Each structure stands twice: as structure tokens, then as C-alpha cells.
Amino acid sequence: MIKDNQKYFNRLHVVLDALVVAAAYALAWLFRFESGLWKEEDEFIGILGARTYFMALVFIIPGYLVLNHLFNLYTSKRYSSARRDIVNVIKANMVGLVLFLGVLYVIDQKDFSRGMIFIFSGLNILGQSGTRICIRKLLRSFRRKGYNIKYVLLVGYSKAAEQYIDRIMQNPQWGYIVRGILDDHIPRGTLYRGIKVLGTIGNLEIILPENKLDEIAITLSLKDYDSLERIVGLCEKSGVHTKFIPDYNSVIPSKPYTEDLNGLPVINIRHVPLTNTLNSMAKRVVDIVGSVFAMILFSPVFLIAAVAVRSTSRGPVIFKQERVGLHNKPFQMYKFRTMEVQKPSKEKRSWTVKDDPRVTNVGKFLRRTSIDELPQFFNVFKGDMSLVGPRPERPFFVEKFKEEIPRYMIKHQVRPGITGWAQVNGYRGDTSIRKRIDCDLYYIENWTMALDFKILFLTVFKGFVNKNAY
């Protein structure tokens, strides 16, 4: 069996990266000076000479290897995604490009071909990304065949233990096999997805000396945290790699915001990037520009929809409904009317369902194509809403859901949106509220401008026409 040894693998990876950097540099030189695409090739070579160009590799190769290390390109491939690796490769090379050009500027070297440097950066990004994709596929192929496997034992039966097992089962390419679970409260022989409770935590003193495990994962339930220090000490004494998977992920986010209070670690329960003034201002600028552009772009659709609503049913064209927005403040949300006019008391407490008799024929089309939502661009322009964010709900349902669904009210820490992460993932209309909230929380905690643009892009293909929009 091939035993995984990250230290030696990393050394091999460093050597491979050095070869890729050297090859990319040599190809860039050949392309720049030997391809015949530039007229002044001989001028640059005559001033510096090929020897000078290649002597620079003495500094370039170590420099790029250091950048790769700084951008976490030599960490284990078991959990990291290929996309994250490629992004880090691009970041490392962009920093390398800036440093390269900066050094030439500082030493006042005007004869070194800048064009070659840009070509080298592009080739190096392609080369390092390609090698990492190939290595990842090779390792996953080995693991699927039963090689390069890590055997892990879970200490403590909890929700965290079940979630950890779920993820291992869903990702066989990680190469993990769970040997079993130890717990003081769950009967021996209890099974979860084929993983058996082997005995009590005290059995660690018998199991660890056998040296048949690669990792110990401490997955204690909250009520057993008083024994955490003893278990960690026992595991580390044996020399087996130990990791801790907390059972409080329903309280602490996956990427907690931590602070150092004079040596005392402080974990903020919820990190909301949009509480940052610059982030909030940037998002607001995008909202104003985007809403104005959308209102101009869709003005013909506004007109056609308004005429269709007015001519097919009695009542106002625009339907205003109270929703709960940022900081729990109510506002009037605008939509094209898609239902017969109802009594306010009935409308406030009724959830739209499939084949709802209150929806007009034109309303069905407007809802299915999301055209009924277009007036909300006026809400965005006013500042009640954002282009992207959690969908706002009616006060009656907010009061209901905040008692039934944990963390429901966190969604009101940001402006509600016309579209959101939940909507592009299919959670729209009469779908799971809990899954919708999970998506909203992910968006709130992981907001970036890039994520907003990604959601807007996906909305074009997934959000406008939806089978769950009744």
C-alpha cells in the first residue's frame, strides 16, 4: 500500500514546480526571441544576451516557490478544491509579475523584455494549474482503487460525528475510511451508515498503542467537553495525528471571525462582511447603477406587463405588500398584481401554493417568468432592497418562522434582495424554508462582490423561469 507522506510529497511537488517555472521561462524566451513575431528580437538579445536572461532563473525559481508556499499551494490535496488551487496559482503569479517588474524598475534595467515577462507569467499559470489538476486526478484515482488511504477513528458520537461521516461517504476521493466510533453513552454495536460504535472512550488506551490508525477525530457532543483536554492529551501522547471537529457548528459559523484580546481568543458568533462600511457602500453603488440600468432595459416589458394586468382583471396594476427588511424594519415591496383583489386580512396570512385559484391567467405567466418581480427595481433604487440578498418575507410569517427556525432572524442583518443564493439553488416558492435559510446564512457570512455577480449571472439561467414559482 502507498502510504501517504505529506512531507515527501511536498518536496516532490516543489521540485516539479521548479521544473515548470524553468520550462515556462524557457518557452517564453523562445516565443519572444525565436518565434519571428517581433522585429526587435536581436536588439534585446544583443544588449543583454541569452546568458543574462537565463541567469535570472537563479532568483526567479526560488522566488516563485516562496510565493507558492505563501499562497498555500503545498497543503494537502485531500480537502482542497481544484478551483481554489487555480485561484491561488493565479494570485501567486500576479504577485510574482508585479515583483518582477518592480525589481527591474528599482535596478533601472530598461533592456529586459517586459513582453517576455508577461508571456512567462501566462505560461507559468497554465503549467502550474495543469500539473496540479493532473496530480489531483492521479491521487484521486489511487484512492478510489484503495491506495493512499487514511484510517480514522472518531471519539464521541454527536451530530458533528454524523456530519463528518456524511461528508466522507460523499467524497470517496478524499481517501478516508472510518474504523469506528468510541462513546461513553451510546450502546456498543450502534450503527450509523455502516459505521459501528466499538466501545467506550476508555478503549483509546488499548487502541492507540496498536498503531493502526492514521488519525483521531474528536467529535464529542457538547455535554462531554469536560473530558476534551484529557482525550487530547492521550491522543497526542500516542503520536497519532489528532483533529477536533466541534459540535457547535449550529452556533458558530464555519468561518468564524476571531479577535485577539491581549492573548485571549474571542470568537464572534456571526461575521457579516456587509457591516463593513466600504463593503456596504460598494454594494449600494452597484445597486443604484444596476437598478437604473435594469429599469431602462426592461421598460418595454414594464409597459406590456402593465397593459396585460390592467386589461385582464380588475384592480391596480402594481401590488404593494408589507415586507420585513434590513434591521427588521418594514417596507412596502412592489410587484405586478398577479392575483384577484383580496381582503387584506386574508392576503396577509395566505401562502401561495401550486394551482392557487387566486392567481389570474396572466399572473401565472408573470410569476413563472419572474416578470412580476420587476417593479422591485424601484425598491432597490429607493434603498429598501438590494439586487442580491435574502428574499424578504411578510411580518406574519417572520413572527412564525423566527420561533420555528433557528437563526432565521439573521437574514435581516443585510438588505433583502430581488434574487439570492437560495433562489439560484432552486429554493423558491413553496420549497423548504430551512434550506432557504441555510442558503441565506451562507450568503450573509460569505458575501463578496464576486459572489453577487455570480448570483446575478446564475439568475439569468436559473432564476427567472422556475418550476417552483406559482
Backbone hydrogen bonds, N-H to C=O, Kabsch-Sander energy under -0.5 kcal/mol:
donor,donor_aa,acceptor,acceptor_aa,energy
3,K,1,M,-0.7
9,F,5,N,-2.2
10,N,6,Q,-2.6
11,R,7,K,-1.7
12,L,8,Y,-2.1
13,H,9,F,-2.3
14,V,10,N,-2.4
15,V,11,R,-2.1
16,L,12,L,-2.3
17,D,13,H,-2.5
18,A,14,V,-2.4
19,L,15,V,-2.1
20,V,16,L,-2.2
21,V,17,D,-2.8
22,A,18,A,-2.3
23,A,19,L,-2.7
24,A,20,V,-3.0
25,Y,21,V,-2.3
26,A,22,A,-2.4
27,L,23,A,-2.6
28,A,24,A,-2.2
29,W,25,Y,-2.2
30,L,26,A,-2.5
31,F,27,L,-2.8
32,R,28,A,-2.3
33,F,29,W,-2.7
34,E,30,L,-2.5
35,S,30,L,-0.6
41,E,38,W,-0.6
44,F,40,E,-1.5
45,I,41,E,-2.1
46,G,42,D,-2.7
47,I,43,E,-1.5
48,L,44,F,-2.2
49,G,44,F,-0.6
49,G,45,I,-1.3
53,Y,49,G,-1.5
54,F,50,A,-2.2
55,M,51,R,-1.9
56,A,52,T,-1.1
56,A,53,Y,-0.5
57,L,54,F,-1.1
58,V,55,M,-1.7
59,F,56,A,-1.6
60,I,56,A,-2.2
61,I,57,L,-2.1
63,G,59,F,-1.8
64,Y,60,I,-2.5
65,L,61,I,-2.0
66,V,62,P,-2.3
67,L,63,G,-2.0
68,N,64,Y,-2.3
69,H,65,L,-1.9
70,L,66,V,-2.4
71,F,67,L,-1.8
72,N,69,H,-1.6
73,L,68,N,-2.5
75,T,72,N,-0.6
80,S,76,S,-0.7
85,D,81,S,-1.8
86,I,82,A,-2.5
87,V,83,R,-2.5
88,N,84,R,-2.3
89,V,85,D,-2.3
90,I,86,I,-2.4
91,K,87,V,-2.4
92,A,88,N,-2.7
93,N,89,V,-2.2
94,M,90,I,-2.3
95,V,91,K,-2.4
96,G,92,A,-2.3
97,L,93,N,-2.4
98,V,94,M,-2.2
99,L,95,V,-2.6
100,F,96,G,-2.7
101,L,97,L,-2.6
102,G,98,V,-2.4
103,V,99,L,-2.7
104,L,100,F,-2.0
105,Y,101,L,-1.9
106,V,102,G,-2.5
107,I,103,V,-2.5
108,D,105,Y,-0.8
109,Q,104,L,-2.8
110,K,108,D,-0.9
117,I,113,S,-1.1
118,F,114,R,-1.9
119,I,115,G,-2.1
120,F,116,M,-2.8
121,S,117,I,-2.3
122,G,118,F,-2.1
123,L,119,I,-2.5
124,N,120,F,-2.8
125,I,121,S,-2.2
126,L,122,G,-2.1
127,G,123,L,-2.8
128,Q,124,N,-2.9
129,S,125,I,-2.2
130,G,126,L,-2.4
131,T,127,G,-2.3
132,R,128,Q,-1.8
133,I,129,S,-2.1
134,C,130,G,-2.3
135,I,131,T,-2.6
136,R,132,R,-2.4
137,K,133,I,-2.3
138,L,134,C,-2.3
139,L,135,I,-2.7
140,R,136,R,-2.4
141,S,137,K,-1.9
142,F,138,L,-2.1
143,R,139,L,-2.4
144,R,140,R,-2.2
145,K,141,S,-1.2
146,G,143,R,-1.3
147,Y,142,F,-2.6
148,N,2,I,-0.8
150,K,175,G,-3.0
152,V,150,K,-0.5
152,V,177,I,-2.5
153,L,215,E,-1.7
154,L,180,G,-2.5
155,V,217,A,-2.5
156,G,154,L,-0.7
156,G,182,L,-3.2
158,S,156,G,-0.6
162,E,158,S,-2.0
163,Q,159,K,-2.5
164,Y,160,A,-2.2
165,I,161,A,-2.4
166,D,162,E,-2.5
167,R,163,Q,-2.1
168,I,164,Y,-1.9
169,M,165,I,-2.5
170,Q,166,D,-2.0
171,N,167,R,-1.0
174,W,171,N,-2.1
175,G,172,P,-1.5
177,I,150,K,-2.5
179,R,152,V,-3.0
179,R,177,I,-0.6
180,G,152,V,-0.6
181,I,196,K,-2.1
182,L,154,L,-2.3
183,D,199,G,-2.6
189,G,197,V,-2.8
190,T,187,P,-1.7
192,Y,195,I,-2.1
195,I,192,Y,-2.1
196,K,194,G,-0.5
197,V,190,T,-2.2
198,L,181,I,-2.8
198,L,196,K,-0.7
199,G,181,I,-0.9
203,N,200,T,-1.6
204,L,201,I,-2.0
205,E,202,G,-1.3
206,I,203,N,-1.3
207,I,203,N,-2.5
208,L,204,L,-2.8
210,E,207,I,-1.1
211,N,208,L,-1.7
214,D,151,Y,-2.5
215,E,151,Y,-1.9
216,I,241,H,-2.4
217,A,153,L,-2.7
218,I,216,I,-0.6
218,I,243,K,-3.0
219,T,155,V,-2.0
219,T,217,A,-0.8
224,D,221,S,-2.1
225,Y,222,L,-1.5
227,S,224,D,-1.9
228,L,225,Y,-1.3
231,I,227,S,-2.0
232,V,228,L,-2.6
233,G,229,E,-2.1
234,L,230,R,-2.1
235,C,231,I,-2.4
236,E,232,V,-2.7
237,K,233,G,-1.8
238,S,234,L,-1.0
239,G,235,C,-0.7
239,G,236,E,-0.6
240,V,235,C,-1.0
241,H,214,D,-0.7
243,K,216,I,-2.5
245,I,218,I,-2.7
245,I,243,K,-0.5
251,V,248,Y,-1.8
252,I,248,Y,-2.9
257,Y,268,N,-0.7
258,T,256,P,-0.7
259,E,266,V,-2.7
261,L,259,E,-0.7
261,L,264,L,-2.8
262,N,260,D,-1.1
264,L,261,L,-1.2
266,V,259,E,-2.9
268,N,257,Y,-3.0
268,N,266,V,-0.6
272,V,270,R,-0.6
275,T,272,V,-2.3
276,N,273,P,-1.6
280,S,276,N,-2.6
281,M,277,T,-2.5
282,A,278,L,-2.5
283,K,279,N,-2.3
284,R,280,S,-2.0
285,V,281,M,-2.3
286,V,282,A,-1.9
287,D,283,K,-2.2
288,I,284,R,-2.4
289,V,285,V,-2.5
290,G,286,V,-2.8
291,S,287,D,-2.6
292,V,288,I,-2.1
293,F,289,V,-2.3
294,A,290,G,-2.5
295,M,291,S,-2.4
296,I,292,V,-1.9
297,L,293,F,-2.6
298,F,294,A,-2.9
299,S,296,I,-0.9
302,F,298,F,-2.6
303,L,299,S,-2.0
304,I,300,P,-2.3
305,A,301,V,-2.8
306,A,302,F,-2.4
307,V,303,L,-2.2
308,A,304,I,-2.3
309,V,305,A,-2.6
310,R,306,A,-2.3
311,S,307,V,-2.2
312,T,308,A,-0.9
313,S,309,V,-1.2
319,F,335,K,-3.6
320,K,318,I,-0.5
321,Q,333,M,-2.1
323,R,331,F,-2.8
324,V,393,E,-2.4
325,G,323,R,-0.5
325,G,329,K,-2.9
327,H,412,H,-3.1
328,N,325,G,-1.6
329,K,326,L,-1.5
331,F,323,R,-2.3
333,M,321,Q,-3.2
333,M,331,F,-0.7
335,K,319,F,-1.6
336,F,372,D,-1.9
337,R,317,V,-2.9
340,E,358,R,-2.4
346,K,343,K,-0.7
347,E,343,K,-2.4
348,K,344,P,-2.1
349,R,345,S,-0.5
349,R,346,K,-0.6
350,S,347,E,-0.9
356,D,353,V,-1.3
359,V,356,D,-1.5
360,T,338,T,-2.5
364,K,360,T,-2.1
365,F,361,N,-1.2
366,L,362,V,-2.4
367,R,363,G,-2.8
368,R,364,K,-2.5
369,T,365,F,-1.9
370,S,367,R,-0.9
371,I,366,L,-1.1
372,D,366,L,-1.5
373,E,370,S,-1.3
374,L,371,I,-1.5
376,Q,373,E,-2.2
377,F,374,L,-2.2
378,F,375,P,-1.7
379,N,375,P,-0.6
380,V,376,Q,-2.0
381,F,377,F,-2.2
382,K,378,F,-2.2
383,G,379,N,-1.3
384,D,379,N,-1.7
385,M,379,N,-1.3
386,S,416,P,-2.9
389,G,419,T,-2.4
393,E,324,V,-0.5
398,V,394,R,-2.2
399,E,395,P,-2.4
400,K,396,F,-1.5
401,F,397,F,-3.3
402,K,398,V,-2.2
403,E,399,E,-0.5
403,E,400,K,-0.7
404,E,400,K,-0.9
405,I,401,F,-3.3
408,Y,405,I,-1.6
410,I,407,R,-1.2
411,K,408,Y,-1.3
412,H,409,M,-1.6
413,Q,410,I,-2.1
414,V,411,K,-1.0
417,G,390,P,-1.7
418,I,386,S,-1.4
419,T,387,L,-1.7
424,V,420,G,-2.0
425,N,421,W,-0.8
426,G,423,Q,-1.6
427,Y,422,A,-2.6
428,R,426,G,-1.5
430,D,468,N,-0.8
431,T,429,G,-2.0
436,R,432,S,-1.6
437,I,433,I,-2.4
438,D,434,R,-2.2
439,C,435,K,-2.0
440,D,436,R,-2.2
441,L,437,I,-2.8
442,Y,438,D,-2.0
443,Y,439,C,-2.2
444,I,440,D,-2.5
445,E,441,L,-2.4
446,N,442,Y,-1.7
447,W,444,I,-0.5
452,D,448,T,-1.8
453,F,449,M,-2.2
454,K,450,A,-2.1
455,I,451,L,-2.4
456,L,452,D,-2.5
457,F,453,F,-2.3
458,L,454,K,-2.6
459,T,455,I,-2.2
460,V,456,L,-1.1
461,F,457,F,-0.7
461,F,458,L,-0.6
462,K,458,L,-3.3
463,G,458,L,-0.6
463,G,459,T,-1.0
464,F,459,T,-1.7
466,N,368,R,-1.2
466,N,464,F,-0.6
469,A,466,N,-1.5
470,Y,468,N,-0.9
